[in-house]
Amino acid sequence: METQAALEHSEILDGTLFHIQINRCQYIDNFPEKVANVFKDNMNGHLVNDFDEIRDDLSEIETNFFKINKTRINKEEFYRTLYERITKRARRA
């Protein structure tokens, strides 16, 4: 685990929405909110779990997001790069 500043839920949600936007993806359900909840639930104070520890929680999210965007993104890569974005943002906070 790595020491990081605690992020607010709204900051994680903003980062998720931005990540969706830069990947030119579409969503029709509450996928961004569910993702933000998983990240927030996996933060313990100033620590965020390693990607390998939260990957299963992210994969369990029920969504049509990856079906809709299957020509644009890969599920594993999307989550990994989002994780990198969120942890980088936490370091700057």
Secondary structure as the mmCIF struct_conf table of DSSP 4:
data_model
#
loop_
_struct_conf.conf_type_id
_struct_conf.id
_struct_conf.beg_label_comp_id
_struct_conf.beg_label_asym_id
_struct_conf.beg_label_seq_id
_struct_conf.end_label_comp_id
_struct_conf.end_label_asym_id
_struct_conf.end_label_seq_id
STRN STRN1 GLU A 2 THR A 3
HELX_LH_PP_P HELX_LH_PP_P1 ALA A 5 GLU A 8
HELX_RH_AL_P HELX_RH_AL_P1 HIS A 9 ILE A 22
TURN_TY1_P TURN_TY1_P1 ASN A 23 ARG A 24
BEND BEND1 ASP A 29 ASN A 30
HELX_RH_AL_P HELX_RH_AL_P2 PHE A 31 ASP A 41
TURN_TY1_P TURN_TY1_P2 ASN A 42 ASN A 42
STRN STRN2 MET A 43 ASN A 44
TURN_TY1_P TURN_TY1_P3 GLY A 45 HIS A 46
STRN STRN3 LEU A 47 VAL A 48
HELX_RH_AL_P HELX_RH_AL_P3 PHE A 51 SER A 59
TURN_TY1_P TURN_TY1_P4 GLU A 60 GLU A 60
BEND BEND2 ASN A 64 ASN A 64
HELX_RH_AL_P HELX_RH_AL_P4 PHE A 65 ILE A 68
TURN_TY1_P TURN_TY1_P5 ASN A 69 ARG A 72
HELX_RH_AL_P HELX_RH_AL_P5 LYS A 75 ARG A 92
#
